[in-house]
Amino acid sequence: WPDSIIKEHLKLAVKEKGEYIAIREMRKHICGYIKNLKQSSKLREKVNRIEYLSELITCLEEYFNNL
C-alpha cells in the first residue's frame, strides 16, 4: 500500500506544480514514506538523483515489488 499512496501524492503534486518542481519537492516526502523500510538508504540515493516522473515511478515500483 505505501507505493499507491506515494504515487497518488506524486500525481497530485505534478498536477498542481508541474513535473520539474513536483519531482524535486517530492524527494523529501518520499524519503519520509520509506524511512525505516528495508534498504531504504539505497532507494533514497536513487530518488534524489531522478529527474523525471516516469523514472521515479519505475524506481518505486521496482523497490516495492522486491520488498
Biopython code that builds the backbone (N, CA, C, O; Angstrom):
import numpy as np
from Bio.PDB.StructureBuilder import StructureBuilder

atoms = [
    (1, "TRP", "N", (0.783, -1.220, 0.000)),
    (1, "TRP", "CA", (0.000, 0.000, 0.000)),
    (1, "TRP", "C", (0.819, 1.278, 0.000)),
    (1, "TRP", "O", (0.355, 2.282, -0.540)),
    (2, "PRO", "N", (2.043, 1.294, 0.592)),
    (2, "PRO", "CA", (2.766, 2.575, 0.599)),
    (2, "PRO", "C", (3.032, 3.118, -0.800)),
    (2, "PRO", "O", (3.000, 4.329, -1.018)),
    (3, "ASP", "N", (3.295, 2.221, -1.745)),
    (3, "ASP", "CA", (3.599, 2.721, -3.090)),
    (3, "ASP", "C", (2.386, 3.388, -3.731)),
    (3, "ASP", "O", (2.547, 4.340, -4.494)),
    (4, "SER", "N", (1.184, 2.912, -3.441)),
    (4, "SER", "CA", (-0.004, 3.545, -4.031)),
    (4, "SER", "C", (-0.226, 4.939, -3.435)),
    (4, "SER", "O", (-0.673, 5.847, -4.136)),
    (5, "ILE", "N", (0.079, 5.110, -2.166)),
    (5, "ILE", "CA", (-0.049, 6.421, -1.526)),
    (5, "ILE", "C", (0.988, 7.382, -2.098)),
    (5, "ILE", "O", (0.683, 8.538, -2.393)),
    (6, "ILE", "N", (2.209, 6.894, -2.250)),
    (6, "ILE", "CA", (3.270, 7.732, -2.812)),
    (6, "ILE", "C", (2.916, 8.145, -4.235)),
    (6, "ILE", "O", (3.080, 9.309, -4.603)),
    (7, "LYS", "N", (2.432, 7.198, -5.038)),
    (7, "LYS", "CA", (2.081, 7.510, -6.423)),
    (7, "LYS", "C", (0.946, 8.532, -6.495)),
    (7, "LYS", "O", (0.966, 9.422, -7.346)),
    (8, "GLU", "N", (-0.023, 8.411, -5.623)),
    (8, "GLU", "CA", (-1.131, 9.368, -5.599)),
    (8, "GLU", "C", (-0.618, 10.758, -5.217)),
    (8, "GLU", "O", (-1.004, 11.756, -5.824)),
    (9, "HIS", "N", (0.250, 10.813, -4.214)),
    (9, "HIS", "CA", (0.845, 12.076, -3.779)),
    (9, "HIS", "C", (1.642, 12.693, -4.928)),
    (9, "HIS", "O", (1.558, 13.898, -5.165)),
    (10, "LEU", "N", (2.402, 11.883, -5.632)),
    (10, "LEU", "CA", (3.171, 12.341, -6.793)),
    (10, "LEU", "C", (2.254, 12.911, -7.869)),
    (10, "LEU", "O", (2.499, 13.993, -8.402)),
    (11, "LYS", "N", (1.193, 12.166, -8.181)),
    (11, "LYS", "CA", (0.259, 12.585, -9.221)),
    (11, "LYS", "C", (-0.351, 13.948, -8.887)),
    (11, "LYS", "O", (-0.450, 14.820, -9.749)),
    (12, "LEU", "N", (-0.751, 14.118, -7.651)),
    (12, "LEU", "CA", (-1.349, 15.390, -7.231)),
    (12, "LEU", "C", (-0.332, 16.528, -7.268)),
    (12, "LEU", "O", (-0.659, 17.644, -7.672)),
    (13, "ALA", "N", (0.893, 16.246, -6.848)),
    (13, "ALA", "CA", (1.937, 17.272, -6.851)),
    (13, "ALA", "C", (2.264, 17.702, -8.277)),
    (13, "ALA", "O", (2.427, 18.892, -8.546)),
    (14, "VAL", "N", (2.360, 16.739, -9.189)),
    (14, "VAL", "CA", (2.662, 17.057, -10.590)),
    (14, "VAL", "C", (1.524, 17.871, -11.197)),
    (14, "VAL", "O", (1.761, 18.821, -11.942)),
    (15, "LYS", "N", (0.293, 17.496, -10.877)),
    (15, "LYS", "CA", (-0.863, 18.230, -11.407)),
    (15, "LYS", "C", (-0.855, 19.688, -10.935)),
    (15, "LYS", "O", (-1.187, 20.600, -11.693)),
    (16, "GLU", "N", (-0.477, 19.888, -9.687)),
    (16, "GLU", "CA", (-0.512, 21.230, -9.118)),
    (16, "GLU", "C", (0.699, 22.079, -9.503)),
    (16, "GLU", "O", (0.556, 23.271, -9.774)),
    (17, "LYS", "N", (1.903, 21.470, -9.528)),
    (17, "LYS", "CA", (3.116, 22.268, -9.673)),
    (17, "LYS", "C", (3.918, 22.000, -10.929)),
    (17, "LYS", "O", (4.874, 22.717, -11.222)),
    (18, "GLY", "N", (3.540, 20.975, -11.673)),
    (18, "GLY", "CA", (4.325, 20.596, -12.840)),
    (18, "GLY", "C", (5.387, 19.581, -12.451)),
    (18, "GLY", "O", (5.787, 19.485, -11.291)),
    (19, "GLU", "N", (5.832, 18.829, -13.445)),
    (19, "GLU", "CA", (6.756, 17.723, -13.174)),
    (19, "GLU", "C", (8.083, 18.185, -12.575)),
    (19, "GLU", "O", (8.553, 17.605, -11.596)),
    (20, "TYR", "N", (8.679, 19.200, -13.139)),
    (20, "TYR", "CA", (10.008, 19.637, -12.708)),
    (20, "TYR", "C", (10.039, 19.975, -11.218)),
    (20, "TYR", "O", (10.880, 19.461, -10.481)),
    (21, "ILE", "N", (9.142, 20.820, -10.783)),
    (21, "ILE", "CA", (9.107, 21.251, -9.380)),
    (21, "ILE", "C", (8.617, 20.125, -8.480)),
    (21, "ILE", "O", (9.176, 19.898, -7.407)),
    (22, "ALA", "N", (7.584, 19.426, -8.907)),
    (22, "ALA", "CA", (6.992, 18.375, -8.083)),
    (22, "ALA", "C", (7.997, 17.269, -7.755)),
    (22, "ALA", "O", (8.063, 16.811, -6.614)),
    (23, "ILE", "N", (8.769, 16.843, -8.737)),
    (23, "ILE", "CA", (9.749, 15.782, -8.500)),
    (23, "ILE", "C", (10.737, 16.216, -7.432)),
    (23, "ILE", "O", (11.037, 15.450, -6.517)),
    (24, "ARG", "N", (11.236, 17.413, -7.537)),
    (24, "ARG", "CA", (12.213, 17.910, -6.572)),
    (24, "ARG", "C", (11.620, 18.074, -5.172)),
    (24, "ARG", "O", (12.277, 17.767, -4.178)),
    (25, "GLU", "N", (10.399, 18.549, -5.098)),
    (25, "GLU", "CA", (9.764, 18.707, -3.788)),
    (25, "GLU", "C", (9.353, 17.368, -3.179)),
    (25, "GLU", "O", (9.366, 17.205, -1.959)),
    (26, "MET", "N", (8.994, 16.420, -4.026)),
    (26, "MET", "CA", (8.548, 15.119, -3.525)),
    (26, "MET", "C", (9.694, 14.264, -2.985)),
    (26, "MET", "O", (9.452, 13.316, -2.239)),
    (27, "ARG", "N", (10.902, 14.576, -3.341)),
    (27, "ARG", "CA", (12.044, 13.785, -2.867)),
    (27, "ARG", "C", (12.045, 13.667, -1.350)),
    (27, "ARG", "O", (12.229, 12.574, -0.814)),
    (28, "LYS", "N", (11.842, 14.780, -0.654)),
    (28, "LYS", "CA", (11.853, 14.746, 0.815)),
    (28, "LYS", "C", (10.655, 13.971, 1.359)),
    (28, "LYS", "O", (10.770, 13.294, 2.381)),
    (29, "HIS", "N", (9.520, 14.061, 0.695)),
    (29, "HIS", "CA", (8.341, 13.331, 1.154)),
    (29, "HIS", "C", (8.524, 11.825, 0.960)),
    (29, "HIS", "O", (8.154, 11.029, 1.823)),
    (30, "ILE", "N", (9.092, 11.449, -0.175)),
    (30, "ILE", "CA", (9.333, 10.025, -0.439)),
    (30, "ILE", "C", (10.291, 9.469, 0.599)),
    (30, "ILE", "O", (10.098, 8.356, 1.088)),
    (31, "CYS", "N", (11.316, 10.226, 0.939)),
    (31, "CYS", "CA", (12.262, 9.773, 1.963)),
    (31, "CYS", "C", (11.543, 9.542, 3.287)),
    (31, "CYS", "O", (11.880, 8.616, 4.026)),
    (32, "GLY", "N", (10.565, 10.372, 3.585)),
    (32, "GLY", "CA", (9.767, 10.178, 4.802)),
    (32, "GLY", "C", (8.898, 8.930, 4.718)),
    (32, "GLY", "O", (8.757, 8.206, 5.704)),
    (33, "TYR", "N", (8.321, 8.677, 3.562)),
    (33, "TYR", "CA", (7.478, 7.492, 3.378)),
    (33, "TYR", "C", (8.281, 6.199, 3.535)),
    (33, "TYR", "O", (7.776, 5.221, 4.087)),
    (34, "ILE", "N", (9.511, 6.187, 3.061)),
    (34, "ILE", "CA", (10.291, 4.938, 3.052)),
    (34, "ILE", "C", (11.192, 4.779, 4.265)),
    (34, "ILE", "O", (11.866, 3.759, 4.405)),
    (35, "LYS", "N", (11.212, 5.761, 5.134)),
    (35, "LYS", "CA", (12.062, 5.714, 6.311)),
    (35, "LYS", "C", (11.817, 4.414, 7.087)),
    (35, "LYS", "O", (10.673, 4.022, 7.317)),
    (36, "ASN", "N", (12.886, 3.770, 7.476)),
    (36, "ASN", "CA", (12.878, 2.533, 8.257)),
    (36, "ASN", "C", (12.460, 1.292, 7.480)),
    (36, "ASN", "O", (12.321, 0.222, 8.072)),
    (37, "LEU", "N", (12.257, 1.405, 6.172)),
    (37, "LEU", "CA", (11.993, 0.215, 5.373)),
    (37, "LEU", "C", (13.323, -0.414, 4.965)),
    (37, "LEU", "O", (14.371, 0.231, 4.998)),
    (38, "LYS", "N", (13.256, -1.680, 4.584)),
    (38, "LYS", "CA", (14.451, -2.409, 4.200)),
    (38, "LYS", "C", (15.151, -1.739, 3.016)),
    (38, "LYS", "O", (14.511, -1.415, 2.016)),
    (39, "GLN", "N", (16.447, -1.534, 3.128)),
    (39, "GLN", "CA", (17.295, -0.938, 2.094)),
    (39, "GLN", "C", (16.805, 0.434, 1.627)),
    (39, "GLN", "O", (16.969, 0.795, 0.462)),
    (40, "SER", "N", (16.210, 1.184, 2.534)),
    (40, "SER", "CA", (15.684, 2.498, 2.154)),
    (40, "SER", "C", (16.795, 3.487, 1.806)),
    (40, "SER", "O", (16.567, 4.414, 1.029)),
    (41, "SER", "N", (17.973, 3.311, 2.359)),
    (41, "SER", "CA", (19.063, 4.248, 2.058)),
    (41, "SER", "C", (19.467, 4.165, 0.588)),
    (41, "SER", "O", (19.782, 5.184, -0.026)),
    (42, "LYS", "N", (19.461, 2.964, 0.025)),
    (42, "LYS", "CA", (19.790, 2.806, -1.392)),
    (42, "LYS", "C", (18.721, 3.465, -2.270)),
    (42, "LYS", "O", (19.037, 4.132, -3.255)),
    (43, "LEU", "N", (17.460, 3.269, -1.900)),
    (43, "LEU", "CA", (16.378, 3.893, -2.662)),
    (43, "LEU", "C", (16.453, 5.411, -2.543)),
    (43, "LEU", "O", (16.243, 6.125, -3.523)),
    (44, "ARG", "N", (16.747, 5.896, -1.364)),
    (44, "ARG", "CA", (16.846, 7.339, -1.137)),
    (44, "ARG", "C", (17.918, 7.954, -2.049)),
    (44, "ARG", "O", (17.714, 9.028, -2.614)),
    (45, "GLU", "N", (19.046, 7.275, -2.186)),
    (45, "GLU", "CA", (20.108, 7.763, -3.072)),
    (45, "GLU", "C", (19.617, 7.854, -4.516)),
    (45, "GLU", "O", (19.900, 8.829, -5.212)),
    (46, "LYS", "N", (18.883, 6.835, -4.964)),
    (46, "LYS", "CA", (18.357, 6.835, -6.338)),
    (46, "LYS", "C", (17.328, 7.948, -6.528)),
    (46, "LYS", "O", (17.386, 8.704, -7.499)),
    (47, "VAL", "N", (16.394, 8.038, -5.594)),
    (47, "VAL", "CA", (15.306, 9.018, -5.688)),
    (47, "VAL", "C", (15.858, 10.435, -5.776)),
    (47, "VAL", "O", (15.325, 11.264, -6.514)),
    (48, "ASN", "N", (16.900, 10.714, -5.043)),
    (48, "ASN", "CA", (17.450, 12.067, -5.017)),
    (48, "ASN", "C", (18.186, 12.446, -6.292)),
    (48, "ASN", "O", (18.579, 13.602, -6.451)),
    (49, "ARG", "N", (18.382, 11.504, -7.202)),
    (49, "ARG", "CA", (19.029, 11.795, -8.482)),
    (49, "ARG", "C", (18.061, 11.760, -9.661)),
    (49, "ARG", "O", (18.421, 12.150, -10.772)),
    (50, "ILE", "N", (16.851, 11.299, -9.428)),
    (50, "ILE", "CA", (15.873, 11.145, -10.511)),
    (50, "ILE", "C", (15.311, 12.497, -10.931)),
    (50, "ILE", "O", (15.035, 13.365, -10.102)),
    (51, "GLU", "N", (15.148, 12.648, -12.248)),
    (51, "GLU", "CA", (14.685, 13.916, -12.822)),
    (51, "GLU", "C", (13.271, 13.845, -13.404)),
    (51, "GLU", "O", (12.618, 14.879, -13.545)),
    (52, "TYR", "N", (12.785, 12.646, -13.743)),
    (52, "TYR", "CA", (11.522, 12.518, -14.475)),
    (52, "TYR", "C", (10.529, 11.631, -13.743)),
    (52, "TYR", "O", (10.918, 10.672, -13.076)),
    (53, "LEU", "N", (9.259, 11.948, -13.868)),
    (53, "LEU", "CA", (8.190, 11.227, -13.190)),
    (53, "LEU", "C", (8.171, 9.755, -13.558)),
    (53, "LEU", "O", (8.073, 8.902, -12.676)),
    (54, "SER", "N", (8.261, 9.443, -14.827)),
    (54, "SER", "CA", (8.203, 8.035, -15.251)),
    (54, "SER", "C", (9.346, 7.231, -14.646)),
    (54, "SER", "O", (9.162, 6.077, -14.257)),
    (55, "GLU", "N", (10.515, 7.833, -14.567)),
    (55, "GLU", "CA", (11.679, 7.170, -13.985)),
    (55, "GLU", "C", (11.466, 6.941, -12.484)),
    (55, "GLU", "O", (11.837, 5.897, -11.948)),
    (56, "LEU", "N", (10.874, 7.916, -11.826)),
    (56, "LEU", "CA", (10.628, 7.812, -10.392)),
    (56, "LEU", "C", (9.597, 6.729, -10.094)),
    (56, "LEU", "O", (9.775, 5.947, -9.161)),
    (57, "ILE", "N", (8.539, 6.676, -10.866)),
    (57, "ILE", "CA", (7.506, 5.655, -10.668)),
    (57, "ILE", "C", (8.084, 4.257, -10.889)),
    (57, "ILE", "O", (7.798, 3.337, -10.122)),
    (58, "THR", "N", (8.886, 4.099, -11.921)),
    (58, "THR", "CA", (9.517, 2.806, -12.191)),
    (58, "THR", "C", (10.415, 2.394, -11.032)),
    (58, "THR", "O", (10.387, 1.243, -10.598)),
    (59, "CYS", "N", (11.199, 3.318, -10.540)),
    (59, "CYS", "CA", (12.102, 3.059, -9.426)),
    (59, "CYS", "C", (11.319, 2.614, -8.180)),
    (59, "CYS", "O", (11.698, 1.647, -7.520)),
    (60, "LEU", "N", (10.247, 3.309, -7.871)),
    (60, "LEU", "CA", (9.423, 2.970, -6.704)),
    (60, "LEU", "C", (8.757, 1.603, -6.876)),
    (60, "LEU", "O", (8.720, 0.808, -5.937)),
    (61, "GLU", "N", (8.237, 1.331, -8.061)),
    (61, "GLU", "CA", (7.582, 0.046, -8.311)),
    (61, "GLU", "C", (8.570, -1.107, -8.161)),
    (61, "GLU", "O", (8.239, -2.136, -7.572)),
    (62, "GLU", "N", (9.775, -0.940, -8.689)),
    (62, "GLU", "CA", (10.791, -1.983, -8.561)),
    (62, "GLU", "C", (11.134, -2.223, -7.100)),
    (62, "GLU", "O", (11.255, -3.369, -6.667)),
    (63, "TYR", "N", (11.293, -1.139, -6.334)),
    (63, "TYR", "CA", (11.629, -1.259, -4.919)),
    (63, "TYR", "C", (10.517, -2.003, -4.160)),
    (63, "TYR", "O", (10.798, -2.972, -3.454)),
    (64, "PHE", "N", (9.272, -1.563, -4.299)),
    (64, "PHE", "CA", (8.190, -2.166, -3.538)),
    (64, "PHE", "C", (7.860, -3.588, -4.011)),
    (64, "PHE", "O", (7.375, -4.394, -3.216)),
    (65, "ASN", "N", (8.108, -3.909, -5.264)),
    (65, "ASN", "CA", (7.897, -5.274, -5.741)),
    (65, "ASN", "C", (8.936, -6.236, -5.192)),
    (65, "ASN", "O", (8.695, -7.442, -5.133)),
    (66, "ASN", "N", (10.089, -5.716, -4.788)),
    (66, "ASN", "CA", (11.169, -6.552, -4.271)),
    (66, "ASN", "C", (11.240, -6.591, -2.766)),
    (66, "ASN", "O", (12.151, -7.207, -2.213)),
    (67, "LEU", "N", (10.314, -5.959, -2.088)),
    (67, "LEU", "CA", (10.304, -6.000, -0.611)),
    (67, "LEU", "C", (9.892, -7.358, -0.106)),
    (67, "LEU", "O", (9.828, -7.573, 1.104)),
]
sb = StructureBuilder()
sb.init_structure("model")
sb.init_model(0)
sb.init_chain("A")
sb.init_seg("    ")
for serial, (resi, resn, name, xyz) in enumerate(atoms, 1):
    if name == "N":
        sb.init_residue(resn, " ", resi, " ")
    sb.init_atom(name, np.array(xyz, "f"), 0.0, 1.0, " ", f" {name:<3s}", serial, name[0])
structure = sb.get_structure()
